[in-house]
C-alpha cells in the first residue's frame, strides 16, 4: 500500500486534479515540447474543465489523495473516436513524480479499470508509462495519431488489453 486513499472524485477535487494535471505534465513531457512551453498551462482553466467533467456523466474520475491532498488521478470513458477497439478507454492517469515507485499508480489503475478489457493512448518517448501499461498487460496494436501537446504535435500510440 502507498498510504494514499483512492476514491471516486468529487467536484471539490477539481482544483487538486488540475494542479496534479499541470505539474505532472511538466514533470513528464518537458522533453517533448519547446523549452518553457508548459509554463503557460492555466491551472484555473483546467480546474473549471475538471469540475464540469466530474459533474457530468461522460467520464468517471478517481483520485489518489495523501493526507487529503490530491497526488494523482485517473479518468475513463466510453472510448473517444469511431474506431475504439474496446468499450472502455483509460483517458488519463497521472501521478506526481514524488509518488512514482509507490503503489499509488497501480491503485488508481485498479480502481479505474480493474481487470477489464480497455485501451489507452500513450505518448511516444514515455518509457515509464509504457512499462507500467505493459506490466498491466497492455500491448501496442499499431494505431498511432498525432495530437497537440500545448502547441507541439506529438505522436501517440494506442495500447490495448
URTA-V983111 format. One record per residue. N is the residue number from 1. RES is the residue in three letters. PSI is psi in whole degrees, -180 to 180 (* if undefined). OMEGA is omega in whole degrees, 0 to 359 (none if undefined). D_CENTER is the distance of its C-alpha to the mean C-alpha in whole Angstrom. Layout:
N RES PSI OMEGA D_CENTER
N RES PSI OMEGA D_CENTER
//
This chain:
1 UNK 146 183 20
2 UNK -10 186 18
3 UNK 0 178 20
4 UNK 156 172 17
5 UNK 123 176 17
6 UNK 128 185 14
7 UNK 163 174 15
8 UNK 142 180 15
9 UNK 152 171 14
10 UNK 167 179 17
11 UNK -31 178 17
12 UNK -17 179 19
13 UNK -7 187 15
14 UNK -41 180 14
15 UNK -43 179 16
16 UNK -40 178 14
17 UNK -44 180 10
18 UNK -42 179 11
19 UNK -47 179 13
20 UNK -40 180 10
21 UNK -52 182 8
22 UNK -48 182 11
23 UNK -42 181 12
24 UNK -34 173 9
25 UNK -43 180 10
26 UNK -35 180 13
27 UNK -26 188 13
28 UNK -38 193 11
29 UNK 5 183 13
30 UNK -38 182 16
31 UNK -10 182 18
32 UNK -12 185 17
33 UNK 171 178 18
34 UNK 146 179 21
35 UNK 133 177 22
36 UNK -9 185 22
37 UNK -35 181 19
38 UNK -10 179 16
39 UNK -25 185 19
40 UNK 1 180 19
41 UNK 135 186 16
42 UNK 105 182 17
43 UNK -40 182 16
44 UNK -40 178 18
45 UNK -40 178 17
46 UNK -36 178 14
47 UNK -45 179 15
48 UNK -42 179 17
49 UNK -47 180 15
50 UNK -39 178 13
51 UNK -42 178 16
52 UNK -42 179 17
53 UNK -44 181 14
54 UNK -38 180 14
55 UNK -25 181 18
56 UNK -171 181 18
57 UNK 16 181 18
58 UNK -31 180 16
59 UNK 156 173 12
60 UNK 140 185 12
61 UNK 137 176 10
62 UNK 152 176 10
63 UNK 153 168 11
64 UNK 122 182 12
65 UNK 138 177 15
66 UNK 119 185 18
67 UNK 43 178 21
68 UNK 0 176 20
69 UNK 132 178 17
70 UNK 127 179 13
71 UNK -4 178 12
72 UNK 165 177 8
73 UNK 160 174 7
74 UNK 148 178 5
75 UNK 146 178 7
76 UNK 159 176 9
77 UNK -175 184 12
78 UNK 0 180 15
79 UNK 113 180 14
80 UNK 146 179 14
81 UNK 163 185 18
82 UNK -8 184 21
83 UNK 35 181 20
84 UNK 124 182 18
85 UNK -12 179 19
86 UNK 159 180 18
87 UNK -9 182 18
88 UNK 130 177 14
89 UNK 130 168 11
90 UNK 101 186 8
91 UNK -29 179 6
92 UNK 148 172 2
93 UNK 122 182 2
94 UNK 145 181 4
95 UNK 138 177 8
96 UNK 144 182 11
97 UNK -31 179 13
98 UNK -20 180 16
99 UNK -4 177 14
100 UNK 140 180 14
101 UNK -15 172 16
102 UNK 179 177 16
103 UNK 10 184 16
104 UNK -41 179 13
105 UNK -43 178 10
106 UNK -40 178 12
107 UNK -40 177 13
108 UNK -47 180 10
109 UNK -45 180 10
110 UNK -40 179 13
111 UNK -39 186 13
112 UNK -44 186 11
113 UNK -8 181 12
114 UNK -132 183 15
115 UNK 19 185 17
116 UNK 158 174 17
117 UNK 137 182 17
118 UNK 175 174 14
119 UNK 167 180 13
120 UNK 167 174 10
121 UNK 135 181 10
122 UNK 140 179 9
123 UNK 138 169 11
124 UNK 152 178 15
125 UNK 37 175 16
126 UNK 71 188 13
127 UNK -32 179 15
128 UNK -47 180 13
129 UNK -44 180 10
130 UNK -44 179 13
131 UNK -41 178 15
132 UNK -47 181 12
133 UNK -40 178 12
134 UNK -39 176 16
135 UNK -24 180 17
136 UNK 24 172 15
137 UNK 21 172 17
138 UNK 143 177 15
139 UNK 149 176 17
140 UNK 139 179 17
141 UNK 6 177 19
142 UNK -16 180 21
143 UNK 139 177 19
144 UNK 152 179 18
145 UNK 166 172 17
146 UNK 128 180 17
147 UNK 148 175 15
148 UNK 135 170 16
149 UNK 102 193 14
150 UNK -103 180 16
151 UNK 4 183 19
152 UNK 123 176 19
153 UNK 131 177 18
154 UNK 153 178 16
155 UNK 132 173 16
156 UNK 146 180 13
157 UNK 145 183 14
158 UNK 140 174 14
159 UNK 144 186 14
160 UNK 146 167 16
161 UNK * none 17
//
